[in-house]
Amino acid sequence: AEEYRKQEDMLAREQQMQAQQRRLKDISKRADSAAKLALDAAEVALDAAAKADAESFEANRYLFEQKAIEEARRQPKSPEEEAALQAKYGQMDLEEKAFNILVDLGMIDLHDEPTDYGEDDEQSFQ
């Protein structure tokens, strides 16, 4: 009877250990799921922040360009401003003057080498 009771105790302990192992596995799975959800949430937040930064940059760029255009259109200009504009644009011919004004207002973007196409661009022309 004593031997039978010892076997029952061992069996009960083994069952308890197996139950604990199952609980630990379940907790581990839940922790993994929670960690994955947290990583996914962080990724979504980073994507949203990057999008907001890009939108903010574009909005600020647009406002800057609008302010530059408004300032350029403001009349009358002070004698100092007129002299500065005359010094900058006075010696240029009409086309060069127009081009440089558009560049200064941010309405034209200059590139280092506008005729230097990348490989993708060259293939699209063939």
GIGIKA-V63410 format. One record per pair of residues at least 24 apart in sequence whose C-alpha atoms are under 7 Angstrom apart, sorted by the first residue. I is the first residue (numbers start at 1). J is the second residue. Records with the same first field share a line. If there is no record, write none. Layout:
# GIGIKA-V63410
I->J + J
This chain:
# GIGIKA-V63410
65->105 + 106
68->105
69->105
